[in-house]
Amino acid sequence: MASFLQRIILVTLVLTIAIPISIGHKEKSNNKSDLWGDDSEPDIDCGDDPESDIEDSEVGRYLKDICSDTENPKHCWKIIKPEISRFTDTDSRNFAGIIVDLAIEKSCEIKNQLDQLNQESTEDALKVKYGVCINNYNDAKQSLQIAKGNINSGGDCGDISAQVDNVKQDLKNCEEEFLEGSLDPALIRDRNNEFEHYVEIVRAATNRFLREKEGNNVSRKNQSN
């Protein structure tokens, strides 16, 4: 009888010890799952994030600073970021010139689309609208090219601003052809909005160039006195 009771006590002690150990192991397992998710293996660190390097570079910070001068900095960065390899330094003249080049390329892209739409359209009213916008985008391109020439030559500051104003007016003239609710099957209104972002970036970049140019002129004048 005593031997039987001893065996029961022994089994009870074994179970008392084994159950907490099992529970503790399960808790550790669950904690690991919480830490790494369903996959028990941790993510592998492959080094620095290239995109983060771009944003943190001197050029990236300068570009984002320019974008902060626009109405929609996030959209500005979305446009600029894929083209960042074209910017090799933070010289405001070079930067403004490249931004103007991007706007010229976009104006040509939209103008070519309008040419195709004008050729394919059978709607007289639409052909008139497309024709007006084709002329507007041609004029915008010419104004941007003049501005680029003035930037490269360090020419008349007032003329650079005037050319950007001309681009803005050309865009507005096309926008009036495709106001909300008007016939616009090719969504030219969206293309106009897209180009407007480029014009804003041109404005911010050229303003930065003109401010730095004026500051340099004042500095040289003070040094000569």
C-alpha positions as CSV (number, residue, x, y, z in Angstrom):
1,M,0.0,0.0,0.0
2,A,2.8,2.4,0.9
3,S,4.6,1.5,-2.3
4,F,1.5,2.3,-4.3
5,L,1.0,5.7,-2.6
6,Q,4.7,6.5,-3.3
7,R,4.2,5.8,-7.0
8,I,1.2,8.1,-7.1
9,I,3.1,10.9,-5.3
10,L,6.1,10.4,-7.8
11,V,3.8,10.6,-10.8
12,T,2.2,13.7,-9.4
13,L,5.6,15.4,-8.9
14,V,6.7,14.6,-12.4
15,L,3.5,16.1,-13.9
16,T,3.8,19.1,-11.7
17,I,7.3,19.8,-13.1
18,A,6.7,18.9,-16.7
19,I,3.5,21.0,-17.3
20,P,5.1,24.4,-16.5
21,I,8.1,23.5,-18.6
22,S,5.9,22.7,-21.6
23,I,3.9,25.9,-21.1
24,G,7.0,28.0,-20.8
25,H,8.4,26.5,-24.0
26,K,5.1,27.3,-25.8
27,E,5.2,30.9,-24.5
28,K,8.7,31.4,-25.8
29,S,7.7,30.0,-29.1
30,N,4.7,32.4,-29.3
31,N,7.0,35.3,-28.3
32,K,9.3,34.5,-31.2
33,S,6.3,34.4,-33.5
34,D,5.2,37.8,-32.3
35,L,8.7,39.2,-33.0
36,W,9.2,37.9,-36.5
37,G,5.6,37.3,-37.7
38,D,4.5,34.0,-39.1
39,D,8.0,33.3,-40.5
40,S,10.3,32.2,-37.7
41,E,13.3,33.4,-39.7
42,P,14.3,37.1,-39.3
43,D,14.5,39.5,-42.3
44,I,18.0,39.6,-43.8
45,D,19.6,43.1,-43.7
46,C,21.0,43.6,-47.2
47,G,22.7,46.9,-46.4
48,D,21.7,50.6,-47.0
49,D,18.6,51.4,-48.9
50,P,19.6,53.1,-52.2
51,E,16.5,55.3,-52.2
52,S,17.3,56.5,-48.8
53,D,20.9,57.3,-50.0
54,I,19.4,59.4,-52.8
55,E,17.2,61.4,-50.5
56,D,20.0,61.9,-48.0
57,S,22.6,63.0,-50.5
58,E,23.5,66.7,-51.0
59,V,21.8,66.8,-54.3
60,G,18.7,65.0,-52.9
61,R,18.4,67.4,-50.1
62,Y,18.8,70.4,-52.4
63,L,16.1,69.0,-54.7
64,K,13.7,68.4,-51.9
65,D,14.4,71.9,-50.6
66,I,13.4,73.3,-54.1
67,C,10.2,71.1,-54.0
68,S,9.3,72.6,-50.7
69,D,8.8,75.9,-52.6
70,T,6.1,74.4,-54.7
71,E,2.4,74.0,-53.9
72,N,2.7,70.2,-53.8
73,P,6.2,69.2,-52.6
74,K,5.4,65.4,-52.6
75,H,4.2,65.5,-56.3
76,C,7.3,67.6,-57.1
77,W,9.6,65.0,-55.6
78,K,7.7,62.2,-57.5
79,I,8.5,64.0,-60.7
80,I,12.1,64.9,-59.9
81,K,13.3,61.7,-58.1
82,P,13.4,59.4,-61.3
83,E,15.5,62.1,-63.0
84,I,17.9,62.6,-60.1
85,S,20.9,61.1,-62.0
86,R,20.7,64.2,-64.3
87,F,21.7,66.4,-61.4
88,T,25.4,66.3,-60.7
89,D,25.7,69.2,-58.3
90,T,23.7,71.8,-56.4
91,D,24.6,74.8,-58.7
92,S,21.4,76.7,-59.0
93,R,22.0,77.6,-62.6
94,N,22.6,74.0,-63.7
95,F,19.7,72.9,-61.6
96,A,17.3,75.5,-63.1
97,G,18.5,74.6,-66.6
98,I,17.8,70.9,-66.1
99,I,14.4,71.6,-64.7
100,V,13.5,73.7,-67.7
101,D,14.7,70.8,-69.9
102,L,12.3,68.5,-68.2
103,A,9.4,70.9,-68.7
104,I,10.3,71.3,-72.4
105,E,10.3,67.5,-72.8
106,K,6.9,67.2,-71.1
107,S,5.5,70.0,-73.3
108,C,6.7,68.2,-76.4
109,E,5.2,64.9,-75.2
110,I,1.7,66.5,-74.6
111,K,1.9,68.5,-77.9
112,N,2.7,65.3,-79.8
113,Q,-0.4,63.7,-78.2
114,L,-2.5,66.6,-79.2
115,D,-1.2,66.4,-82.8
116,Q,-2.3,62.7,-82.9
117,L,-5.7,63.4,-81.4
118,N,-6.2,66.3,-83.8
119,Q,-5.5,64.0,-86.8
120,E,-7.7,61.2,-85.6
121,S,-10.7,63.1,-84.3
122,T,-13.9,63.3,-86.4
123,E,-15.4,65.9,-84.1
124,D,-15.0,69.5,-85.4
125,A,-15.4,71.0,-82.0
126,L,-12.7,68.8,-80.6
127,K,-10.3,69.5,-83.5
128,V,-10.7,73.3,-82.7
129,K,-9.9,72.7,-79.1
130,Y,-6.9,70.5,-80.0
131,G,-5.6,73.1,-82.4
132,V,-5.7,75.8,-79.8
133,C,-3.8,73.7,-77.3
134,I,-1.2,72.7,-79.9
135,N,-0.4,76.3,-80.5
136,N,-0.4,76.9,-76.7
137,Y,2.1,74.1,-76.1
138,N,4.3,75.3,-79.0
139,D,4.4,78.8,-77.5
140,A,5.1,77.3,-74.0
141,K,8.0,75.4,-75.5
142,Q,9.4,78.5,-77.1
143,S,9.1,80.5,-73.9
144,L,10.9,77.7,-72.0
145,Q,13.7,77.6,-74.5
146,I,14.2,81.4,-74.2
147,A,14.3,81.1,-70.5
148,K,16.9,78.3,-70.7
149,G,19.0,80.5,-73.0
150,N,18.8,83.4,-70.4
151,I,19.7,81.0,-67.6
152,N,22.8,79.7,-69.5
153,S,24.0,83.1,-70.4
154,G,23.2,84.7,-67.0
155,G,21.0,87.1,-68.9
156,D,18.1,89.4,-67.9
157,C,16.6,88.2,-64.6
158,G,13.3,89.9,-65.4
159,D,13.0,88.2,-68.8
160,I,13.4,84.8,-67.2
161,S,10.5,85.5,-64.9
162,A,8.5,86.9,-67.8
163,Q,9.0,83.8,-69.9
164,V,7.8,81.6,-67.1
165,D,4.7,83.9,-66.8
166,N,4.2,83.3,-70.5
167,V,4.3,79.6,-70.1
168,K,1.7,79.9,-67.3
169,Q,-0.6,81.9,-69.5
170,D,-0.2,79.5,-72.4
171,L,-1.2,76.7,-70.1
172,K,-4.2,78.7,-68.9
173,N,-5.4,79.3,-72.4
174,C,-5.4,75.5,-73.1
175,E,-7.1,74.8,-69.8
176,E,-10.0,77.1,-70.8
177,E,-10.7,74.9,-73.8
178,F,-11.2,71.9,-71.5
179,L,-13.0,73.3,-68.4
180,E,-14.9,71.0,-66.0
181,G,-17.9,69.4,-67.8
182,S,-16.6,70.2,-71.3
183,L,-16.1,67.6,-74.0
184,D,-12.7,65.9,-73.2
185,P,-12.6,62.2,-74.1
186,A,-8.8,62.1,-74.1
187,L,-8.6,63.7,-70.6
188,I,-6.4,66.7,-71.8
189,R,-7.5,68.4,-68.6
190,D,-5.4,65.8,-66.7
191,R,-2.4,66.4,-69.0
192,N,-2.7,70.2,-68.4
193,N,-2.7,69.5,-64.6
194,E,0.3,67.4,-65.1
195,F,2.2,70.1,-67.0
196,E,1.2,72.6,-64.4
197,H,3.3,70.8,-61.8
198,Y,6.3,71.1,-64.1
199,V,5.7,74.8,-64.5
200,E,5.5,75.2,-60.7
201,I,8.9,73.4,-60.4
202,V,10.4,75.6,-63.1
203,R,9.1,78.7,-61.2
204,A,10.7,77.4,-57.9
205,A,14.0,76.5,-59.6
206,T,14.3,79.8,-61.5
207,N,13.3,81.9,-58.5
208,R,16.1,80.1,-56.5
209,F,18.6,80.8,-59.3
210,L,17.6,84.5,-59.6
211,R,17.8,85.0,-55.8
212,E,21.3,83.5,-55.7
213,K,22.3,85.4,-58.7
214,E,21.1,88.7,-57.1
215,G,22.8,87.8,-53.9
216,N,26.1,87.2,-55.7
217,N,25.8,90.5,-57.5
218,V,25.2,92.4,-54.2
219,S,28.2,90.5,-52.6
220,R,30.5,91.5,-55.5
221,K,29.3,95.1,-55.3
222,N,30.0,95.3,-51.6
223,Q,33.5,93.9,-52.0
224,S,34.3,96.4,-54.7
225,N,33.3,99.4,-52.5
